[in-house]
Amino acid sequence: MAHSVQTLLPSWRTVLRVSLQTAAALFLLSVVWVLLYRWVPPPATWLMLDRRAHAPVGRGYIGIQADSRHANYRFCTLDEVSPSIPLAMVAAEDQRFLLHHGFDMDGMWQAAKYNWNRGEGKPVRGGSTISQQVAKNVFLWQGRSYVRKAAEAYFTMLIEALWSKRRIMEMYLSVAEMGDCTFGVEAASQRYFHKPARDVSAPEAALLAGVLPNPLRFRASQPGPQARAKQLRVLRHMRALGGTAYVATLLK
């Protein structure tokens, strides 16, 4: 009897073989997925689908589209946007974007020290790079968990290995949430400034970058004191980096 039960149970070799086959299949699928987006724009992201289905709920949110839940999104290449826009994003979000390989350990350490010592009521500072944000925005679901953070690190390494910095920036500028149902700099430029992204000025680019951390609480078309202060800081960083010449390699 014991022998017959034992024969019904899979051996550890079978379990190991199936596990390795599953892991290999998932790895190959993820590589093909990332390679596909190296040339093809994503039709949508998980956040776009979620925003289309449900209006965000929270205190202090502005510009919420109560009726039409259509996502405004159009993929743009760097040739279709003002050079000030990628510069502003680098200045605001990831000043070592052209230097690191997906992870800015110094930035993560500085953010951790700030969050440990921050006063009550002050916002938490993130240490994510633009590459990490692209991995999260394009390939992953919303939420916070150790599994999701591990997946974010994995996809960050993949896109850094398989994409150019130019492609990473194009993806970031195209899919980042910049307001309710507003994704990417083209949709944001049309909504807030009533003109295409190629005509955005340096102060306007700094304003777009300044509201990115909280796109549902701040609007570039109605900037309050906090948004204006962030805009001025971003402009200072843009000048300190050397202007659009700093990101000229992205535009080649």
Backbone as CSV, one residue per row, in Angstrom:
resi,resn,N_x,N_y,N_z,CA_x,CA_y,CA_z,C_x,C_y,C_z
1,MET,0.828,-1.212,0.000,0.000,0.000,0.000,0.857,1.255,0.000
2,ALA,1.851,1.259,0.893,2.756,2.409,0.970,3.507,2.589,-0.331
3,HIS,3.852,1.451,-0.954,4.588,1.532,-2.220,3.708,2.130,-3.319
4,SER,2.423,1.748,-3.351,1.535,2.258,-4.397,1.289,3.752,-4.232
5,VAL,1.147,4.221,-2.971,0.968,5.660,-2.725,2.201,6.423,-3.168
6,GLN,3.362,5.861,-2.866,4.611,6.518,-3.225,4.759,6.664,-4.730
7,THR,4.267,5.663,-5.473,4.384,5.747,-6.926,3.468,6.812,-7.503
8,LEU,2.374,7.134,-6.784,1.454,8.157,-7.269,2.002,9.561,-7.074
9,LEU,2.865,9.725,-6.096,3.427,11.036,-5.812,4.587,11.324,-6.762
10,PRO,4.686,12.572,-7.271,5.801,12.891,-8.166,7.131,12.879,-7.416
11,SER,8.128,12.388,-8.067,9.439,12.369,-7.438,10.010,13.772,-7.406
12,TRP,11.013,13.975,-6.576,11.610,15.306,-6.476,12.276,15.690,-7.785
13,ARG,12.734,14.699,-8.546,13.331,15.012,-9.855,12.275,15.576,-10.809
14,THR,11.080,15.007,-10.760,10.000,15.510,-11.615,9.616,16.931,-11.233
15,VAL,9.493,17.176,-9.943,9.154,18.520,-9.460,10.231,19.512,-9.871
16,LEU,11.483,19.113,-9.712,12.586,19.998,-10.086,12.577,20.279,-11.581
17,ARG,12.356,19.242,-12.383,12.344,19.412,-13.838,11.210,20.355,-14.271
18,VAL,10.022,20.145,-13.729,8.884,21.009,-14.078,9.136,22.444,-13.626
19,SER,9.716,22.595,-12.456,10.009,23.940,-11.942,11.015,24.659,-12.831
20,LEU,12.052,23.942,-13.249,13.056,24.552,-14.123,12.470,24.885,-15.493
21,GLN,11.635,24.031,-16.012,10.997,24.290,-17.303,10.082,25.509,-17.221
22,THR,9.349,25.621,-16.126,8.462,26.770,-15.939,9.265,28.060,-15.817
23,ALA,10.351,28.003,-15.045,11.198,29.183,-14.879,11.822,29.594,-16.211
24,ALA,12.268,28.625,-16.997,12.873,28.927,-18.297,11.841,29.536,-19.240
25,ALA,10.611,29.012,-19.205,9.562,29.550,-20.070,9.224,30.986,-19.689
26,LEU,9.126,31.256,-18.390,8.834,32.621,-17.936,9.961,33.574,-18.291
27,PHE,11.192,33.094,-18.174,12.340,33.930,-18.530,12.312,34.284,-20.015
28,LEU,12.106,33.275,-20.862,12.074,33.532,-22.303,10.909,34.440,-22.679
29,LEU,9.765,34.256,-22.036,8.612,35.107,-22.310,8.899,36.556,-21.944
30,SER,9.543,36.767,-20.797,9.861,38.134,-20.366,10.872,38.787,-21.310
31,VAL,11.845,38.030,-21.777,12.836,38.573,-22.711,12.177,38.963,-24.026
32,VAL,11.301,38.100,-24.532,10.589,38.404,-25.783,9.711,39.637,-25.598
33,TRP,9.059,39.750,-24.455,8.195,40.900,-24.152,9.000,42.195,-24.168
34,VAL,10.132,42.185,-23.474,10.976,43.384,-23.411,11.556,43.708,-24.786
35,LEU,12.010,42.699,-25.506,12.550,42.926,-26.861,11.485,43.495,-27.795
36,LEU,10.258,43.025,-27.682,9.174,43.535,-28.521,8.988,45.033,-28.311
37,TYR,9.004,45.470,-27.053,8.806,46.890,-26.756,10.048,47.733,-27.070
38,ARG,11.117,47.076,-27.444,12.274,47.834,-27.916,11.950,48.545,-29.222
39,TRP,11.031,47.961,-29.996,10.669,48.541,-31.296,9.195,48.929,-31.390
40,VAL,8.332,48.263,-30.611,6.886,48.482,-30.720,6.373,49.201,-29.479
41,PRO,5.604,50.269,-29.634,5.036,50.955,-28.466,4.018,50.066,-27.758
42,PRO,3.968,50.089,-26.451,2.957,49.296,-25.750,1.559,49.835,-26.042
43,PRO,0.596,48.973,-26.324,-0.759,49.460,-26.594,-1.410,50.093,-25.376
44,ALA,-1.021,49.639,-24.177,-1.551,50.186,-22.926,-0.693,49.649,-21.788
45,THR,-0.900,50.186,-20.601,-0.246,49.662,-19.398,-1.344,49.251,-18.414
46,TRP,-0.930,48.524,-17.364,-1.909,48.098,-16.362,-2.576,49.307,-15.715
47,LEU,-1.808,50.375,-15.472,-2.393,51.557,-14.843,-3.403,52.235,-15.758
48,MET,-3.113,52.291,-17.053,-4.081,52.861,-17.993,-5.401,52.100,-17.946
49,LEU,-5.324,50.777,-17.940,-6.535,49.963,-17.891,-7.283,50.166,-16.583
50,ASP,-6.534,50.299,-15.485,-7.164,50.516,-14.187,-7.835,51.884,-14.125
51,ARG,-7.161,52.910,-14.637,-7.750,54.249,-14.633,-8.996,54.303,-15.511
52,ARG,-8.969,53.570,-16.609,-10.140,53.559,-17.490,-11.334,52.904,-16.805
53,ALA,-11.075,51.904,-15.985,-12.159,51.179,-15.326,-12.651,51.873,-14.059
54,HIS,-11.709,52.537,-13.334,-12.075,53.111,-12.041,-11.462,54.503,-11.898
55,ALA,-12.278,55.448,-11.447,-11.759,56.783,-11.129,-10.975,56.705,-9.833
56,PRO,-9.816,57.367,-9.744,-9.038,57.334,-8.502,-9.790,58.023,-7.374
57,VAL,-9.675,57.470,-6.187,-10.361,58.007,-5.018,-9.315,58.425,-3.996
58,GLY,-9.379,59.660,-3.543,-8.432,60.139,-2.545,-8.665,61.593,-2.215
59,ARG,-8.243,62.002,-1.057,-8.406,63.391,-0.649,-7.401,64.270,-1.393
60,GLY,-7.878,65.418,-1.851,-6.993,66.370,-2.503,-6.777,66.129,-3.974
61,TYR,-7.409,65.106,-4.555,-7.237,64.843,-5.979,-7.997,65.889,-6.797
62,ILE,-7.400,66.332,-7.881,-8.031,67.331,-8.743,-7.991,66.841,-10.181
63,GLY,-8.868,67.428,-11.000,-8.877,67.094,-12.417,-9.341,65.695,-12.718
64,ILE,-10.198,65.114,-11.857,-10.667,63.752,-12.065,-11.779,63.746,-13.113
65,GLN,-11.649,62.872,-14.103,-12.657,62.738,-15.144,-13.763,61.809,-14.651
66,ALA,-14.859,62.413,-14.226,-15.920,61.620,-13.615,-16.690,60.800,-14.649
67,ASP,-16.866,61.334,-15.833,-17.709,60.668,-16.830,-16.879,59.833,-17.807
68,SER,-16.182,60.506,-18.725,-15.398,59.782,-19.710,-14.120,59.237,-19.076
69,ARG,-13.935,57.917,-19.172,-12.750,57.294,-18.595,-11.777,56.859,-19.698
70,HIS,-11.820,57.543,-20.826,-10.904,57.237,-21.916,-9.495,57.704,-21.560
71,ALA,-8.511,56.845,-21.745,-7.121,57.191,-21.448,-6.508,57.954,-22.611
72,ASN,-5.997,59.140,-22.333,-5.323,59.943,-23.350,-3.848,59.564,-23.374
73,TYR,-3.431,58.921,-24.447,-2.072,58.373,-24.524,-1.642,58.298,-25.983
74,ARG,-0.453,58.820,-26.262,0.152,58.654,-27.585,1.647,58.537,-27.414
75,PHE,2.196,57.443,-27.930,3.636,57.215,-27.806,4.398,58.238,-28.655
76,CYS,5.464,58.810,-28.078,6.278,59.812,-28.775,7.736,59.385,-28.780
77,THR,8.409,59.633,-29.871,9.855,59.487,-29.904,10.483,60.787,-29.407
78,LEU,11.769,60.762,-29.139,12.436,61.977,-28.663,12.482,63.057,-29.735
79,ASP,12.372,62.657,-30.999,12.339,63.649,-32.069,11.043,64.450,-32.068
80,GLU,10.033,63.969,-31.341,8.722,64.615,-31.332,8.480,65.463,-30.090
81,VAL,9.475,65.587,-29.228,9.296,66.383,-28.017,10.396,67.433,-27.927
82,SER,10.127,68.479,-27.182,11.126,69.516,-26.953,12.319,68.935,-26.201
83,PRO,13.552,69.301,-26.565,14.723,68.800,-25.834,14.700,69.165,-24.352
84,SER,13.935,70.190,-24.003,13.848,70.585,-22.590,13.121,69.548,-21.752
85,ILE,12.271,68.746,-22.384,11.473,67.792,-21.612,12.325,66.659,-21.038
86,PRO,13.113,65.931,-21.843,13.954,64.900,-21.224,14.950,65.485,-20.233
87,LEU,15.447,66.685,-20.507,16.357,67.324,-19.559,15.656,67.584,-18.237
88,ALA,14.422,68.088,-18.285,13.675,68.368,-17.065,13.405,67.095,-16.275
89,MET,13.101,66.005,-16.959,12.829,64.746,-16.274,14.087,64.216,-15.586
90,VAL,15.213,64.317,-16.270,16.474,63.901,-15.657,16.787,64.783,-14.456
91,ALA,16.605,66.088,-14.608,16.904,67.026,-13.526,16.017,66.786,-12.315
92,ALA,14.773,66.405,-12.554,13.825,66.242,-11.455,13.856,64.854,-10.836
93,GLU,14.040,63.826,-11.662,13.821,62.461,-11.199,15.086,61.612,-11.061
94,ASP,16.095,61.879,-11.887,17.214,60.931,-11.927,18.416,61.593,-12.605
95,GLN,19.177,62.374,-11.857,20.259,63.152,-12.445,21.435,62.288,-12.892
96,ARG,21.480,61.051,-12.473,22.547,60.138,-12.899,22.040,59.133,-13.936
97,PHE,20.946,59.475,-14.607,20.319,58.563,-15.561,21.288,58.090,-16.640
98,LEU,22.122,58.984,-17.155,23.044,58.618,-18.228,24.270,57.864,-17.714
99,LEU,24.423,57.776,-16.393,25.638,57.191,-15.824,25.413,55.808,-15.218
100,HIS,24.245,55.590,-14.634,24.032,54.311,-13.947,23.501,53.251,-14.918
101,HIS,23.402,52.024,-14.410,22.923,50.903,-15.207,21.587,50.387,-14.655
102,GLY,20.744,51.322,-14.255,19.416,50.955,-13.781,19.173,51.271,-12.331
103,PHE,20.238,51.238,-11.510,20.093,51.473,-10.078,21.114,52.524,-9.634
104,ASP,20.652,53.511,-8.905,21.526,54.550,-8.375,21.678,54.302,-6.880
105,MET,22.717,53.581,-6.506,22.880,53.192,-5.111,23.062,54.405,-4.207
106,ASP,23.763,55.421,-4.706,23.948,56.623,-3.902,22.609,57.327,-3.675
107,GLY,21.802,57.416,-4.732,20.494,58.033,-4.594,19.592,57.271,-3.641
108,MET,19.650,55.940,-3.679,18.849,55.124,-2.773,19.290,55.323,-1.326
109,TRP,20.597,55.448,-1.122,21.117,55.656,0.232,20.712,57.029,0.760
110,GLN,20.799,58.047,-0.087,20.400,59.391,0.332,18.911,59.451,0.657
111,ALA,18.087,58.782,-0.150,16.651,58.757,0.103,16.339,58.026,1.408
112,ALA,17.056,56.924,1.661,16.839,56.173,2.900,17.201,57.019,4.118
113,LYS,18.307,57.762,4.055,18.700,58.626,5.175,17.681,59.733,5.396
114,TYR,17.196,60.320,4.301,16.199,61.394,4.428,14.915,60.859,5.062
115,ASN,14.449,59.708,4.598,13.201,59.157,5.118,13.329,58.759,6.581
116,TRP,14.518,58.319,6.975,14.736,57.924,8.374,14.666,59.141,9.296
117,ASN,15.178,60.286,8.811,15.258,61.485,9.643,14.175,62.521,9.341
118,ARG,13.284,62.215,8.394,12.297,63.223,8.007,11.340,63.525,9.154
119,GLY,10.890,64.765,9.180,9.955,65.173,10.204,8.552,64.665,9.924
120,GLU,7.713,64.718,10.938,6.333,64.255,10.791,5.589,65.132,9.790
121,GLY,4.866,64.492,8.895,4.084,65.227,7.898,4.812,65.458,6.602
122,LYS,6.140,65.264,6.584,6.891,65.449,5.342,6.747,64.212,4.462
123,PRO,6.696,64.416,3.137,6.499,63.265,2.240,7.718,62.357,2.205
124,VAL,7.460,61.073,1.926,8.542,60.105,1.770,9.242,60.356,0.442
125,ARG,10.562,60.320,0.454,11.342,60.537,-0.757,11.707,59.186,-1.366
126,GLY,11.444,59.047,-2.654,11.762,57.801,-3.337,13.167,57.816,-3.914
127,GLY,13.742,56.644,-4.092,15.077,56.546,-4.664,15.091,55.823,-5.995
128,SER,13.899,55.667,-6.603,13.809,54.934,-7.864,14.383,55.742,-9.016
129,THR,15.088,55.076,-9.903,15.609,55.713,-11.104,14.519,55.747,-12.176
130,ILE,14.792,56.463,-13.248,13.855,56.468,-14.379,13.701,55.055,-14.935
131,SER,14.780,54.307,-14.990,14.700,52.924,-15.494,13.787,52.076,-14.621
132,GLN,13.885,52.213,-13.319,13.017,51.466,-12.412,11.561,51.878,-12.587
133,GLN,11.318,53.163,-12.779,9.949,53.628,-12.967,9.359,53.113,-14.279
134,VAL,10.191,53.026,-15.320,9.720,52.453,-16.583,9.364,50.978,-16.396
135,ALA,10.228,50.234,-15.715,9.947,48.820,-15.456,8.623,48.659,-14.716
136,LYS,8.392,49.515,-13.723,7.159,49.448,-12.941,5.951,49.858,-13.776
137,ASN,6.072,50.971,-14.511,4.926,51.509,-15.250,4.515,50.632,-16.431
138,VAL,5.498,50.039,-17.109,5.211,49.325,-18.355,4.857,47.859,-18.128
139,PHE,5.548,47.198,-17.202,5.427,45.744,-17.123,4.684,45.215,-15.895
140,LEU,4.449,46.067,-14.896,3.952,45.539,-13.624,2.621,46.132,-13.201
141,TRP,1.977,45.450,-12.294,0.726,45.872,-11.699,0.979,46.917,-10.604
142,GLN,-0.074,47.584,-10.167,0.048,48.558,-9.106,0.040,47.866,-7.743
143,GLY,0.618,48.527,-6.758,0.662,47.967,-5.411,2.074,47.886,-4.891
144,ARG,2.185,47.455,-3.653,3.494,47.338,-3.011,3.617,45.982,-2.345
145,SER,4.661,45.276,-2.701,4.956,43.992,-2.082,6.394,43.640,-2.423
146,TYR,6.955,42.681,-1.684,8.326,42.252,-1.961,8.408,41.548,-3.320
147,VAL,7.343,40.835,-3.689,7.332,40.159,-4.996,7.392,41.198,-6.108
148,ARG,6.609,42.269,-5.953,6.583,43.302,-6.981,7.921,44.029,-7.072
149,LYS,8.544,44.295,-5.929,9.852,44.955,-5.937,10.902,44.072,-6.603
150,ALA,10.824,42.772,-6.359,11.764,41.847,-7.004,11.534,41.832,-8.514
151,ALA,10.264,41.829,-8.931,9.954,41.860,-10.361,10.417,43.172,-10.984
152,GLU,10.269,44.268,-10.252,10.728,45.570,-10.752,12.237,45.557,-10.979
153,ALA,12.991,44.999,-10.027,14.442,44.921,-10.180,14.817,44.051,-11.381
154,TYR,14.087,42.953,-11.558,14.357,42.047,-12.679,14.123,42.745,-14.014
155,PHE,12.974,43.408,-14.176,12.677,44.074,-15.440,13.583,45.290,-15.648
156,THR,14.023,45.924,-14.575,14.975,47.026,-14.714,16.271,46.529,-15.339
157,MET,16.764,45.395,-14.859,17.991,44.832,-15.433,17.789,44.437,-16.888
158,LEU,16.609,43.906,-17.203,16.337,43.498,-18.580,16.324,44.693,-19.532
159,ILE,15.615,45.764,-19.166,15.518,46.889,-20.103,16.861,47.607,-20.228
160,GLU,17.639,47.621,-19.156,18.967,48.236,-19.248,19.877,47.421,-20.150
161,ALA,19.675,46.109,-20.174,20.510,45.242,-21.011,20.057,45.231,-22.469
162,LEU,18.738,45.363,-22.699,18.195,45.161,-24.036,17.752,46.444,-24.738
163,TRP,17.610,47.535,-24.006,17.206,48.810,-24.597,18.350,49.815,-24.493
164,SER,18.271,50.833,-25.324,19.181,51.972,-25.193,18.599,52.956,-24.187
165,LYS,19.429,53.878,-23.717,18.934,54.928,-22.823,17.882,55.778,-23.534
166,ARG,18.065,55.969,-24.820,17.080,56.729,-25.590,15.713,56.057,-25.524
167,ARG,15.681,54.730,-25.718,14.406,54.020,-25.689,13.778,54.070,-24.302
168,ILE,14.590,53.953,-23.271,14.070,54.025,-21.905,13.428,55.389,-21.662
169,MET,14.092,56.448,-22.116,13.545,57.788,-21.929,12.262,57.975,-22.742
170,GLU,12.242,57.486,-23.984,11.029,57.589,-24.799,9.856,56.890,-24.119
171,MET,10.111,55.719,-23.552,9.049,54.984,-22.878,8.574,55.747,-21.647
172,TYR,9.518,56.308,-20.916,9.160,57.062,-19.712,8.302,58.270,-20.052
173,LEU,8.710,59.014,-21.068,7.982,60.218,-21.458,6.616,59.902,-22.047
174,SER,6.418,58.685,-22.510,5.166,58.330,-23.175,4.132,57.707,-22.254
175,VAL,4.556,56.998,-21.206,3.585,56.249,-20.397,3.421,56.788,-18.983
176,ALA,4.272,57.715,-18.544,4.165,58.235,-17.175,2.819,58.915,-16.974
177,GLU,2.199,58.656,-15.823,0.915,59.286,-15.514,1.150,60.751,-15.169
178,MET,0.431,61.655,-15.857,0.584,63.081,-15.645,-0.758,63.763,-15.364
179,GLY,-1.670,62.994,-14.853,-3.003,63.468,-14.536,-3.968,62.330,-14.736
180,ASP,-5.196,62.483,-14.232,-6.165,61.414,-14.382,-6.454,61.157,-15.861
181,CYS,-6.252,59.922,-16.290,-6.456,59.497,-17.688,-5.543,60.244,-18.650
182,THR,-4.470,60.818,-18.152,-3.513,61.550,-18.984,-2.150,60.888,-18.835
183,PHE,-1.648,60.317,-19.919,-0.400,59.559,-19.869,0.569,60.079,-20.922
184,GLY,1.766,60.434,-20.476,2.803,60.887,-21.379,2.787,62.389,-21.597
185,VAL,3.919,62.877,-22.090,4.093,64.329,-22.218,3.258,64.924,-23.344
186,GLU,2.957,64.150,-24.381,2.133,64.699,-25.462,0.718,64.981,-24.966
187,ALA,0.116,64.004,-24.289,-1.232,64.205,-23.746,-1.237,65.318,-22.706
188,ALA,-0.186,65.375,-21.867,-0.113,66.405,-20.838,0.065,67.792,-21.448
189,SER,0.910,67.903,-22.471,1.128,69.196,-23.128,-0.164,69.716,-23.770
190,GLN,-0.885,68.808,-24.413,-2.146,69.199,-25.043,-3.179,69.598,-23.990
191,ARG,-3.209,68.859,-22.887,-4.223,69.127,-21.860,-3.933,70.406,-21.083
192,TYR,-2.679,70.610,-20.703,-2.354,71.717,-19.808,-1.914,72.989,-20.534
193,PHE,-1.233,72.826,-21.672,-0.686,73.997,-22.372,-1.321,74.225,-23.744
194,HIS,-2.166,73.267,-24.176,-2.887,73.385,-25.456,-1.928,73.530,-26.643
195,LYS,-0.868,72.740,-26.612,0.091,72.719,-27.713,0.851,71.400,-27.675
196,PRO,1.499,71.019,-28.778,2.228,69.743,-28.804,3.482,69.776,-27.942
197,ALA,3.955,68.598,-27.601,5.127,68.492,-26.729,6.378,69.071,-27.376
198,ARG,6.453,69.115,-28.698,7.638,69.650,-29.363,7.778,71.155,-29.136
199,ASP,6.670,71.844,-28.748,6.698,73.296,-28.568,6.765,73.723,-27.105
200,VAL,6.942,72.775,-26.202,6.983,73.096,-24.768,8.279,73.833,-24.434
201,SER,8.167,74.901,-23.651,9.329,75.689,-23.243,10.014,75.046,-22.041
202,ALA,11.191,75.550,-21.696,11.925,75.018,-20.547,11.136,75.185,-19.247
203,PRO,10.543,76.363,-18.953,9.744,76.482,-17.725,8.545,75.534,-17.708
204,GLU,7.920,75.329,-18.857,6.783,74.409,-18.914,7.241,72.966,-18.709
205,ALA,8.384,72.613,-19.280,8.928,71.268,-19.083,9.240,71.036,-17.608
206,ALA,9.803,72.046,-16.953,10.110,71.941,-15.525,8.839,71.784,-14.706
207,LEU,7.762,72.422,-15.141,6.484,72.297,-14.439,5.916,70.894,-14.596
208,LEU,5.988,70.338,-15.807,5.538,68.965,-16.012,6.320,67.992,-15.138
209,ALA,7.632,68.170,-15.096,8.465,67.289,-14.282,8.187,67.485,-12.802
210,GLY,7.861,68.723,-12.426,7.631,69.032,-11.022,6.381,68.396,-10.447
211,VAL,5.356,68.195,-11.276,4.112,67.616,-10.765,4.093,66.092,-10.882
212,LEU,5.114,65.504,-11.518,5.116,64.059,-11.754,4.969,63.211,-10.486
213,PRO,5.633,63.535,-9.389,5.485,62.649,-8.226,4.053,62.550,-7.712
214,ASN,3.230,63.593,-7.922,1.856,63.600,-7.439,0.929,64.141,-8.521
215,PRO,0.780,63.448,-9.645,0.037,64.010,-10.776,-1.460,64.143,-10.529
216,LEU,-1.980,63.516,-9.463,-3.397,63.655,-9.155,-3.662,64.756,-8.134
217,ARG,-2.595,65.284,-7.541,-2.743,66.368,-6.558,-2.310,67.721,-7.110
218,PHE,-1.473,67.700,-8.129,-0.986,68.947,-8.724,-1.266,68.934,-10.223
219,ARG,-1.531,70.104,-10.770,-1.759,70.216,-12.206,-0.855,71.300,-12.768
220,ALA,-0.262,71.011,-13.913,0.636,71.984,-14.527,-0.117,73.225,-14.993
221,SER,-1.415,73.080,-15.265,-2.196,74.227,-15.723,-2.653,75.117,-14.577
222,GLN,-2.630,74.587,-13.349,-3.035,75.351,-12.173,-2.024,75.149,-11.054
223,PRO,-0.780,75.553,-11.279,0.262,75.282,-10.270,0.093,76.133,-9.019
224,GLY,0.158,75.488,-7.877,0.124,76.189,-6.606,1.534,76.502,-6.139
225,PRO,1.693,76.994,-4.903,3.023,77.352,-4.387,4.005,76.189,-4.390
226,GLN,3.547,74.988,-4.026,4.453,73.838,-3.999,4.940,73.479,-5.398
227,ALA,4.010,73.477,-6.356,4.393,73.151,-7.733,5.331,74.210,-8.294
228,ARG,5.095,75.463,-7.987,5.972,76.537,-8.461,7.360,76.414,-7.847
229,ALA,7.416,76.075,-6.572,8.718,75.910,-5.916,9.486,74.753,-6.539
230,LYS,8.783,73.651,-6.819,9.441,72.518,-7.457,9.890,72.886,-8.865
231,GLN,9.097,73.669,-9.576,9.463,74.110,-10.924,10.774,74.889,-10.896
232,LEU,10.917,75.788,-9.926,12.139,76.589,-9.831,13.344,75.711,-9.504
233,ARG,13.153,74.704,-8.637,14.256,73.796,-8.308,14.677,72.999,-9.540
234,VAL,13.687,72.532,-10.300,14.008,71.763,-11.507,14.752,72.629,-12.512
235,LEU,14.335,73.880,-12.674,15.032,74.793,-13.592,16.478,75.013,-13.162
236,ARG,16.706,75.133,-11.861,18.088,75.298,-11.371,18.911,74.054,-11.691
237,HIS,18.324,72.884,-11.481,19.046,71.646,-11.785,19.310,71.508,-13.285
238,MET,18.368,71.940,-14.106,18.553,71.894,-15.556,19.744,72.749,-15.968
239,ARG,19.858,73.929,-15.387,21.005,74.798,-15.698,22.299,74.205,-15.161
240,ALA,22.244,73.631,-13.958,23.442,73.053,-13.353,23.972,71.872,-14.165
241,LEU,23.070,71.126,-14.810,23.497,70.000,-15.638,24.118,70.439,-16.955
242,GLY,23.916,71.699,-17.314,24.497,72.213,-18.548,23.498,72.413,-19.677
243,GLY,22.205,72.378,-19.336,21.190,72.595,-20.367,20.980,71.369,-21.231
244,THR,20.341,71.577,-22.381,19.996,70.450,-23.255,21.215,69.719,-23.815
245,ALA,22.381,70.364,-23.760,23.596,69.675,-24.215,23.868,68.431,-23.392
246,TYR,23.385,68.404,-22.137,23.641,67.260,-21.263,22.940,65.999,-21.784
247,VAL,21.772,66.167,-22.374,21.028,65.001,-22.875,21.129,64.884,-24.395
248,ALA,22.095,65.582,-24.988,22.233,65.558,-26.450,22.490,64.148,-26.969
249,THR,23.166,63.300,-26.182,23.447,61.940,-26.635,22.159,61.142,-26.803
250,LEU,21.109,61.490,-26.045,19.835,60.805,-26.191,19.161,61.131,-27.514
251,LEU,19.458,62.324,-28.042,18.748,62.813,-29.206,19.409,62.397,-30.512
252,LYS,20.562,61.732,-30.446,21.261,61.321,-31.671,20.556,60.131,-32.314
